[in-house]
Amino acid sequence: MNSRISERIRYVGVNDLKKSLFEGMWPLPFGVSYNSYLVIDDKVALIDTAEAGYAAEYMENIRRELGERKVDYLVVNHMEPDHSSLMSMIREAYPEARIVGNAKTVPMIKGYYGICENLHIVKEGDSISLGNSTLTFHMTPMVHWPETMMTYFHEEKTLFSGDAFGTFGALADGITDAGARLYGCSDAAADTFEAFNGEMLRYYSNIVGKYGQTVQAAMKKLAGLEISRICSTHGPVWEKNIAEVVSCYDRLSRYEGEKGVCIVYASMYGNTEKAAMSLAAELEKRGVRYAVHNLCTENVSYAYRDAFRYDTLAVGAPTYNNDIFPPAFSFMYGVSARLMKNRAFAAFGSFTWAGASVKLLNEMASKLGFDLISEGLSFPQAFTPEKCDMAALADTIASQVTE
């Protein structure tokens, strides 16, 4: 891949095609990129580093761009180890480089890497000059760690955004959205934003989802900046799709879903599953968009993605020990932990001798302020359409989703 983003900005990041789970939880079917950038002027700034397992490739990328030149500043927008793990190596290779971070970064640098010297602490609006290039720092706490900040390169109207606006998925064929392709994507001709959109939704819902309020605060703070390029720490560099990317983050951080239904279910002996499939079939007849996720067999990552994508959530679980079947409870706990709001909600599920799951699911949804569009469908023993009228529920959902 061509590493030149502009005359002064170079890409020195790496693709990770080995890791199967991000943070030990979230699947990576298309890999992930750890993006790092150089801004080269009279002085050189390195923006973030990369995952420790890619040290040799990463240093080769830097030296290919700099030759014998040195790094003058290492800017730390985010301390999560997938972006800071090679900080000690950079300090060893370029001992005079000043590490730039804010006050909340300092104890993390010491705690992770034992580095206490030659630190340059910045606060909101502070700048450093590289000669003919000016970098200004904007604090964006809790997007999605307390020390996160973003760096704005004035002369090229470029925002180095940390994890914000990032996606899962390694980069193929290019770095920017003018040519980058989602690694392993079968449709090589797909528009970059469309190709990465599902992985952006999944990244946001899995990693950032809880922090909608602080994402909104950051977007308002940065609204006055003229932005021609967004350089995130994961996924493509956004140039032609900036409006779509910002709009996507705005909608997600407001918890505004598209019209449609996310059906999730957990089933022990197949009866709740039959109810879920019946609901999907009835929605199909009515032309309602939907996605279905089996919480017992599928990583919950995808269910969270579609819970953020659509404005209606239908959750199915049998009663288990007079409670919610654990996979469905865990999902609802995760929805609650992400502070999700603005959803219509319906519950359904089977029981044998005492039904409790639907009532308890409704209680969890009510605490989140969800709109209960049904009292729920709780049915004994085997599923039949007579016991569990999914056609009626689909009518209720369709009347809201298609209005």
N, C-alpha and C positions, 0 to 999 in steps of 0.2 A: 504494500500500500504506500502511496505517496504521503510522506509525513508533513508536507508543507501545507498548512492551512492558509497562511498569508506570508508576506515577506518577513514579518517579525514573529509569527506564531508557528510553532512546530509541535506536532503530536509525537509524544514519546511513550505512549501507553502500550499495554499488552492485552492480548486475548487470553482468557482462561477457558480451555476446552476440556480440562481434566476434572474439575470439581462438579459433582453431581447435585449437591445441595448448597445453596447460598445460606450463610449463617447457620448451617447445619439443619435447615428446615425447608427451604423453598427450592423446588426443582429447577434445574438449569438445562432444559432440553436443547437450547441453542447456545449454551455457554454464557459468558459474561465478559465484558471488557472492563479493565481498570485504566481509566484515562488520566494521563498526566501531560502537562504542556510546558513548553519553554517559551518565554517572551525574550527575544534577543535584540538588544540595543547596545549602547555603550556598556551597559551592565546587563547581566543575565538573571532572569527570575525563573525558577522552576516552580510550577504550580502543582502541589500535591505529589505523592509518589505512587506506589503500587503495592500489590500483594507480595509478601516475602518470597514465595516460591518462584518468582520470576525475576530474581535479582540480576542474573547474568544477562538476560535478554533486555531488561530495562536499562542497565548501564550501557550496553552496546548501543541502544537507541539514542541515549543522551550523547555519548561520545561521537556517534556518527554525525550528529548535528553540530556539536561544539568543537570537535577536534581537541586542540590543546587549551581552548578557552575554559575559564572556570565559571562555576555557578556562584553568583554573588548573593542571591536571596533564595531561600526555600520558603514559599508561601504555603501555610497550612490552613486550608479552608475547613478541613474536617479531620478529626483525629481517629476515626474508626480505622482499625488496623488494615483493612483492605486498601486504604489510601495513605497510611502513615508508616507501614511496616518497614519501609526501606529508608527511613529517616536517618538511622544510625549509619547506614552504608553511605548515604550522601554526605553526612558530616565527615566520615572518614576519607571519602574521595575528594571532598572540597572543604577542608577544615576551616577556611575563612568565611564560608557562607553563613550569613545571618539567617536564623530561622524566624519567620514572621508569623505571629499569631496574636490572638487577643488574650486578655487576662485569664479567661476560663480555659484556654488551651494550655497554659504554662504548667499547671499541676499534672495534666494528663501526659504531657511530654516527659516530665520527670518520672511519673509513675510507670509509664510504658517503657521508656528508653533510657532513663537516668540522665537525660541531658538537661543541664541547668545554665549553661553559659552561652554567650553570644546570641541571645534572644532579643528580638525587636518586637515589643508589645505595641499593638495598635488598638485604637478604639474607633467608634463610628465616624466615618468621614475622613480618617487619616489617609495620607497618600505617601508613596515613595516614587522617586524619579529614577528611571533607568537611562536617562539621557534625553531622548526625544519621545519617550514613552512614559505615561503616568498611570500607576496602579492605585486605585482608591478602594478602601475596604468598607464593607457594609455588614453590620452585625445582623445575623438572622437566627437567633437562638431558637432551639427546639425545632429546627428543620433539618434534621430530626434529633440532633444531640444539642446540649446546652452551649457548646462552644462554636457551633457552625457559623461561618461567615461566607460572604461572597466577595469576589474581587472583580472590579470593573476597570477595563483597559480603555481609557478615554479615547485615545487617538483612533482606535479601530472599533469603538462602540461594541466591545466584546465583554460579555459577562461570563466569568468563570464561576459556575453556580454550585459547586459541590455536588451533592447527591440530587439536588432539586433538578427536575426535568430529565432525570435519568431513566434508563430502562434496563431490564435484563436483556441478554442477547449479545453475543460477540459480533464483531464487525468484519464483514467480508467485502472485498472489492473497492473499499474506500473508507473515508473517515467522516466526511460531511454528508448531509442528507441530499446532496446533489448526486451521490453515486453509491453511498454505503448500502450494503445489503445485509439482512439478518442472516447470520451464519447458519447454514443448514436449511434455510428456507427453500422449499421446492420451487416457489414462484420467483425466479430471479429477476423478472421484469416488474415486480410489484413496486408501487410507490413506497419510498422509504418510510414515510410517516405511517402509512397504512400497514406496512410490513411489521413495524415495531410497535404499533399501537396496542396490541394485546399484551405485549411484554411490558409496555409502559404502565398500562392499567394494573397489571399484576404486581409490578414493582411498587407502584404507589400504594395499592391496597395492602400489600404484605408488609412493607417497610415503613411507609410514611403515614399510613391511613389515620392514625390517632391524632395527628398534628394539624388537622384542617385549620384550626383557628390561627396557629402560628404561621402556617403557610400563607393564609390570607394576609396576615400582618406584614409578612415579608414582601408579598406582591404589591401591597399598597406602598410600602417604603420605596420599592424599586420602580414604581410606576412612572416617576419623572425622568428615568434614564432612557435615552435613545439606544435601543439594542438592535444591532444588526447581526449578532452572532451569539449563540449560547453554547458554551463549552462545559458540559456536565462531566461528572466523573464516571458515568456509565452510559454506553450507547453512543449514537451518532452526535456529531457537532451539528447543531441546528442552525441553518441559515435561511433556506427557502420556506421552511415550515414553522417559523417562529410563532406566527399568529395561532396556528392550530395547536401547537404544544402549550402555549400559555393559556389558551382557552380551555384545553383539556385539564390542566392543573387547577385552573380557577373553578371549573365545574366540580371536579373531584373534591377539592378542599371545601366546597360549599355543601358537599354531600348531595349534589343534584344528579339523580340518575336519569338515564334515557328511559323512554317508555318501553316496558318489557318486564319479564318475570324471571327471577333467579329461583329455581326450585332446587332445594337441597334436602336430602333425606338420609336417614340411617335405618337399616332394617335388619332384624335378626333372622326371621324365617320367611321373608319375602312378601308379607302382607302390606306393610307400609310402602315397600318398593312398588307393589302393584298400584297402590293409590297414587304414588308420584307419577308413574308412567301413564296412568289414566288421566291425571291432570294435564300432563304434557300433551297427550293426544287431543284432549278437549280444547286446549289453547291453540293447538295447530289448526283445528277445524275453524277457529274463529280468527285466524290470521294474526294472533298475538305472538310477538317475539319472545323467546324464552331460552334458557339454558338449564340443563339438569346435571346435578352433581351427587354422586354416591359417596357419602362421607366415610363409609367403611372401607372402600377400596381405592379411593383417590386422595392424593395430597390436597389438603384443605386450601392450599394456595389458590387454586382455580375457582373454588367456591367464593373466596373473598373477592377475587377479581370481579366476578359477575354480580356479587352483592353490591359492589360499588358501581358497576355498570348500569344496572337496571333499577327502576324506582319501586318495584314490588318484590317482596321476599316471601316465598312460601316454604315453610320448614316442616318436614315430616319426621316423626320419631315415635316408636312404640314406648309404652310405659315399661320401665325397668326398675325393679325394687321400689315401686311407688314413686318413681322419679322419671326424669328424662333420660332416655338411652344415651350413655356417655358420649359417643361421637357427636351427636346433635347438641348436647349440652356444651361440649367443648367449642363447637362452632359458634353457638350463641354467645358464649363467654368472650370469644375473640371479636365478635361483632360489637359487643358491649365495650370491650377494651379499646376498640377503635373509635369509640364515641360516635358511632354512626347515628344519623338522624334522617328525617324526611323520607321515610319509607312506609308504603302500605304493607300490611302483614297478614298472613293467614297461616294457621297451623293445622296439621292433621296427623293422625297416627292410630295404631291399633293397640289393643290391650286384651288380656285374657279374662281377668276377674275383677280388676279395678282400674279404671282409667284415670291417669293423672298427668300424662305428658303434655296434652294439648293445653290444659289449664295452666300448667307451669310455663310452657312456651309463651303463652299469651301474657303471663305476668312479666316475663323477661322483656318481651317486646314493648309492653306498656311503660316499663321503667325508662325505656329509650325514647318514649314519645311517639312510637310508631302508631300509625292509623290502623286499628284492627278492622279489617273489612269483612270479617266473618268471626263468629263466635268459635269457630274451629270445628273440625270434623274428627270426632273420636269414635272409633268403631270397634265392636268386640270380635275377637277371633279372626276368622278369615275375611279377606276383602271381597266384597261384592258391590256393584254399583248401587244396589238398593240400600245397603248399610252406609255407604260413603258416596254421596252424590257429588262427584267431581264436576259433572256437567253444570250444576247450579253454581258451584264455586267459580268455574271458568267463566260463566256468564257475568258474575259479579266483578271478577277481575277485568274482563274484557270491557265492561261498561266504563271502567276507570282508565284503563291503559290506552284504549283507542279513542277516547273522547277528544 
